[in-house]
Amino acid sequence: MKLLRVGTAGAERPALLDQDGTLRDLSGLVTDIDGDLLADEAALGRVRAAAAGGQLPVIDDAAGTLRVGPPLGRIGKIVCIGLNYHDHAAETGAAIPAEPIIFFKAPDTVVGPDDTVLVPRGSTKTDWEVELAVVIGRTARYLDSAEDGLAYVAGYAVAHDVSEREFQIERGGTWDKGKNCETFNPLGPWLVTADEVPDPQALGLKLWVNGELKQDGTTAQQIFPVGEVVRYVSQFMTLYPGDVINTGTPAGVAMGQAEPKPYLRSGDVVELEVEGLGRQRQELKDA
């Protein structure tokens, strides 16, 4: 299923995109698309049955003006994996990590897939990163194998891990200062349930800046595949339904390019997609 949330920020209603590309209203069946829903097999079953039976009302967006919000509400935590693609590690001159590099983004960085991204005050090195986001569907702790890790995934989405490299790398401390600026995690448009993504290690990822292709990679390049990432993270913290893991970015970020590095500025337009998971578009503006 392709689950999404539509409407004004903070007042989104749950919806489903059916196989014909028609937007359907889920608000009569569920209150939101969140961890509670993803952990409730019976509720998900009712959604599937209603969709298959053509029982869900159509949401009229003939004018094409309906905002698409983040596809997941009440996110618990966002765990991020750094340097998780062989080609991205190479372009930044970093050694291949022996274990996954973990950092965090606050849930309040999440915005809709087409919402404005703000360039932070004082920023000179705002960068782009297209990523595969993993959404957890069951409480996971101390998982035994990568196969177990995949079994705890409810679905997948497109994430844009916007980063400010000076804040991240040159200002001391951990990476978090350059990762948690306002609007720095556009998510969506859809949460695609795991049954519709048979192999998360065979997905293409692309990103364009002002129409120029900058990133063109595949999750096959991941150093630590999705199942292993979930297993590994579960050794250090409990993962709950509705938690998100951003699994890293392929080569092609501004930081990895020749001087003068083409960091993002107000007025730039970024478009990105992950195969089968939809597409995002953001215009950047100064905060």
N, C-alpha and C positions, 0 to 999 in steps of 0.2 A: 504494500500500500504506500501511496504517497500522501503523507499527512502534512498539514500546514496550518498556519494561523493567520487570519486576515482581519484588517481593520486598523483603527488608529492605535498609536503606540500606547500600551497599557490597557487597552480595551479590546484586544484581539479575540476573535471567536474561532473555535476549532473547525477545521474543514478537511476535505479529502479531494484529491484530484483523481477522477476515475480513469478507466482505461481509454475512454474516448476524449480525454482532455477537458472534461466538464467539471467545474468546481461545484462541490456538494457540501451542504451544511451539516456539520456534526453536532451542533449545539443542542439538539433534541436528545442526543444519546449520551454525550459526555460533557463535562464542564470545561475541560481543557485538555491539551496534549502535554502531558507532564509525566513525571516519574510514577505517579499513582496509576495512571492509565497504562503505561508500558509494563508495569508489574502485574497487571490484572488481566490474565488470559481470558477470563470470561467476558470482560468488557471489550477487549480487542476482538473476540469472536463475534460479539454482537455487531460491532462496526463492520467487520468483514461480511457478515450475513446481510446486513442492511445494504451495503454497497453492491453485493452480488445480486440482491433482489430488486435493485432499482428503487429502494424505498427512501433514499435521502433527497431532500429538496435541493433544487438548483440555486446557487448563489448567482444573481445577475450581476455581471460585470461587463456589460456590452460596451460601456464607455472606456473600459480598460484603465480606470482610475483607482481601483480598489488597492489599497496598500497591502503588501505581503509582509507580515512581521516575522520574527524568528519562529521556526517551526516547533520550538520547545519552550514551555513555560516553567517557571520555578526551578531553574537550573540550580543544582546543589553546589557543584564545583566544576571548574574547567582545568583539567590536567593537560599540560602541553609537553610534547616530546621534541627536544632540540636536536639538530644535526642528525636527522633520521633517514637521510637519503645519501647514497654514496656520492652522487654528483654534486650535491649541495655542500657536503663536507669538503670535497675537493676544491670547489670554486672559492671557498672562504679560507682555504689553507689550513683547515682543522684536521687533526688526526681522527680516524674512525673511532668513535667511542666504544669502550669495552662493554659498557652497560648503557641503557637508555638514560639520556639527560632529561631530568624532570624540572619543570617550572610551572607556575600557575598563572591563570588569568582570572580576574574576578568576574562573577556572573554579570555585573552591571556594565561590563564592556560590550555585551552582546546587543546588537541591533539587527534590524531586518536586512535582507540581502540587497536591497536597493536604496537603503537609507544613506544619508550623507555621512561621510567619514570626515572627522575634524583633524586638521593638522595642529598638533599641540603648540601652545605659545612657546617661542624660543626654539622650535624644532628646525633643524637643517638636514636631518637624515631620516625622514619618514619613509619606510620601505614596505614593500608588498610581499605576501607569501600565500599562495593558494595551498589549501590543505584538505585532506580527508578527515572529517570529524566522525568519531565513534560515539554513539549514545548507548549508555548502559541500561539494561532492562531488568536485571536481577541483582540482589545484593551479593557482592563478590569479595571474598577475603581468602587469602592464602590459596589461590588456585594452583593446581598441580601441573597443568600443561597448557600449551598454546591452544590445543583443541578445546580445553575447558574455557579458555579466554574467549574464543569465538562464540561459544554457547551462551555467554552472558551478554552478548551484544544485541540490543533491540533494533538498532538501525544505524543509518549513515546519513551524513549531510555534508554540504560544502561549507567550509569555514575559510575566512580570510583573516589570517593571523597578522594584522598590521603591526608594525614594529618601528620604534624610534631608536636607531642604532647608537647615536651618541648617548642617549639616556641609558640604553641597555648595556653598552660595553665600556664607555669612556668616563662614566660618572661614578665608578666604584660600586662595591656591593654586588648584589645578585642581578639577574637579568630583569627582575620584575618591574623596575621603573620604566623600562622601555617597552613593556608589553601591556600595561594596564591603563593606558590613557583612554579617555572617553571615546567611545564608538570603535574601539580597536579590535572588535571581533564580530563583523557581520556573519550571520549564520543563516543557512537556508538556500533556496526557497522551501525545500521539502525535507521532511524526515522520511527517508525511504526505508521501509522495514527490511530486516536482514534477509528474509526469504527471497527478496527481489534482487539481492546482491550476492550471487553464488560464490564469487571469488573476489574478496576485497583487495587482493594483490594483483589484479588485472584491470585496474581503472586508470584511464588517462586523465591528466590534470593539465589545464591550460590557463594562462593569464595574459591579458593584454593591457597596455597602458596607452591611452590615446590612440587606440586601434593598432598598435604595434605589438606583435606577439613577443612576450618576454619569457614566459615559462611554458615548457612543453615537455612534460614528464609522465611517468607512470609509477603507480604504487609498487610495481615489481622491483623498483630501485630502492625500496625501503631496506634499511639495515636491520631493523627489528620489525617484523611483520605485525599486523594488527593483533592476532591472537597472542603473540608473545608479549606485546606491549601491555595488553590487559592483564595477562598473568603476572608480569613483572610488577606493575603498579600495585596489584592486589597484595603483594608481599609487604608493602610499606604503609598502606592505608586501605580503609574499607571503601569500596566503590558501591554507590547506591543507585537505584533506578532514577534516571534523569540526570546523572552525572555525565559529563562530556569529556572526551579525550581528543585533543587535536594532535594528529600523528606525524607532523613534520611537513616540510616543503621540499620540492625538487629544486634543481639548479635554475638560475635565471633571475635571482633577486638583485636589486640595485647594488647592495653591498659587495656582490661578487663581480661587478663589472669594472671596466677600466675607468680611470679618472678622465674627465669629471663624472663622478657617479650620478646617474640620473634619478636622484631621490625625488619623491613626490612633492608637489606643490599645490597650492590652492588653484582650482580650475581643472586639474587633471581628472581624467575619467579612467577608472579601472574596471575591467570586466574579467570574470573568471568563471570556470566551470570544472566540474568533475563528472566524468562519463556516467550517464544514467542518473545523476543526482541533481541536475538542474544548473542554472546559471545565475550569476550575480552581476550587478552594475552599480558602482558608486561614483559620485562626484565628490571631490575633496574641496573643503572650504577651511579657512582659518578659524581656529577656535576663538 
